[in-house]
Amino acid sequence: MRLVILGPPGAGKGTQAARLAAHYGIPAVSTGDIFRANISEGTPLGVQVKEILDSGGYVSDEITNAMVRDRLAQDDAEPGFLLDGYPRTKAQVEELDAMLAEQGHALDVVAELTVDRDEIVGRLLKRAATDGRTDDTEDVIRKRQQIYADETAPLVEIYRERALLVAVDGLGEVADVTDRLVAAIDARH
């Protein structure tokens, strides 16, 4: 099973990705986790990524593509994976298509979590206070939401046209959202 989960920052993708990965027995590959690991380790890439994230921007396709390509080449991703936070742009969709084609694979399903924008801002502000995340100020959150709307939301149309997309309401109890996702994915796969 090769899955992508889409949705704006704060939609609950990370939580649902972990639950879906466990359900399907595949690794959850989160670009955010990869970035945060580099930041916490103080790698040169981590320093660069931290500056970009603190300003509310997105890490370049070149850096992100290289990290995803490396991760998908690892043995545990051979039977499948769930991508969280990638692809974010049309260029990344094309790069992912190329990566998978090289391995003789294609995506099975793309799940989109749909949520209210104000609900997301509230969630992220609460998470910032709880987790001490310096990159989650209201201005940065709203900037990321706009970047998502401008750059990533068009991917929904690409995957809809390819008949890979399932849209699932991301609001509600975590277990209920997971149940809706599994039902939608299983119906499509």
Helices and strands as residue ranges (DSSP letters): E 2-6, H 13-24, E 28-30, H 31-41, H 44-54, H 61-72, G 75-77, E 81-84, H 90-102, E 109-114, H 117-131, H 138-147, I 148-152, H 153-161, E 165-169, H 174-188
